[in-house]
Amino acid sequence: MNEALYRDLDLMMTRRQLFGKAALGLGTAAMANLLGPDLLAAGNKAGMHHPAKAKRVIYLFMSGGPSHHDLWDYKPKLSEDYGKDLPKHVRDGQRITGMTSRQKTLPLAPSKYKFTKHDNNHKGVWVSELLPHTATVTKELCVINSTFTEAINHDPAITYIQTGSQVPGRPSLGAWLSYGLGTLNEDLPSYVVMHARTRFAEQSLFSRLWGTGFMPSDHQGILLRSQGDPVLYLSNPKGVSSDDRRAQLDALAAINKRHHEKFADPEVLSRIKQHEMAYRMQTSVPELMDLSKEPEEVFELYGNDARTPGTFAACCLNARRLAERGVRNIQIFHRGWDAHGNLPGEHQSQCKDIDQGCAGLIKDLKRLNMLDDTLVVWGGEFGRTAYCQGRLSRQNYGRDHHPRCFTTWMAGGGVKAGITYGQTDDYAYNIADADGNPIKPTKDKWTPGTMHIHDLNATILHLLGIDHKRLTYRYQGRDFRLTDVHGHVVKEIIA
């Protein structure tokens, strides 16, 4: 043997020794996958940092930035100042996108829609006429009008709220929950993603938004498709029986185990777990997607759209079914909220898509006594401007991106119900304090009445029994977490 080969062997032995010391931890992780669901769930409870109020989360993500002005944050002052230029002191030097930077004026655009205040315990929740079904469940909602972010363009903004960083490469919220809590059903993934159909699907959504970044890949979200196999390659090819597939997986697992014994790469264990999960899903997923046994009263809740695969309503119904079966994190993406022009026409279509599905999901969870331990979250990556982009008229207008304040809402899962948290100024352009004075909160220090997206994620984790400061993953010598070095649990909205 030459000197170089001896050196390679020495390095390999050192690597083996290093991972040998960690073998117990890796072995435990592998053994966890072989345990029954009851034992696995018991083990996950021990991993929580405090008692959880929610067992699971259903995240309804409105990609593109829905307009808080036209849906939730009622501002009569905009009608009084229709067409006037946005006051400079309100904008206060905020950068705007290239799409409106060349406009000579920024004319204020009131919503053309009527709002109704729903008094729940005298707290009051304003809802637009665009959401008549959602308006019927306001007593269950915690509407947050003071959500904010630093990102002003779509891809960094969506990446930011999903992963805690504007730069791609970090694990998603669902991956963190899978890593921290595991699964309650070994036959289904702990994290499932669905894309609802929309007329305005002009923006792409990348798989890294539900990916694992630098975590093991078995924590990534599994995308359920509305046409063909719910998961690609889930069905066996023609001529391949279930016994044949089992034999193939056994042989493949043996090869992978030998590879792991030699190189101790933890990703090999992830690969084994993914293959086994896919095999079990061949039985569990077809049953999950079969809605034929759902009673008529359920379709009355979600509407006739729920009978059509791929619609938002159908996705919501499937989300309830996944939640019933022990899936920890379910996320539905609905694209097309980027209304730079013809906002009324586009938002009317979008709201028609999602309105009854949102309300039906909450009513269905309530009916099954699941709402108390299921956290439902609704929102997008940012809001939209008080001023018009392009030509302004009473009946038609567009709005640009607006990160300074926007609306999200939560329901169930331990949050206060029937309330509005946070407020904005007369133009819904800046977050305001209790006296109505505009403020400029930052992510570095929490300000009462505000909800930075790091605070939002920290609060979601808290409701699920996780301390966002303690849920970390070491990568390249640093302990990473979903909320980076920021985040505050907003206990004011917790029941």
Secondary structure by P-SEA (a helix, b strand, c coil): ccaaaaaaaaaaaaaaaaaaaaaaaaaaaaaaaaccaaaaaaaaaaaccccccccbbbbbcccccccccccccccccccccccccccccccccccccccccccccbbbbcccbbbbbbbcccbbbbbccccaaaaaacccccccccccccccccaaaaaaaaccccccccccaaaaaaacccccccccccbbbbbbbbcccccccccccccccccccccbbbbbbccccccccccccccccaaaaaaaaaaaaaaaaaaaaacccaaaaaaaaaaaaaaaaccaaaaaaccccccaaaaaaacccccccccaaaaaaaaaaaaaacccbbbbbbcccccccaaaaaaaaaaaacaaaaaaaaaaaaaacccccbbbbbbccbbbbcccccccccccccccccccbbbbbbccccccccccccccccccccccccccbbbbbcccccccccccaaaaaaaaaaaaccccccccccccccccccccccccccccccc
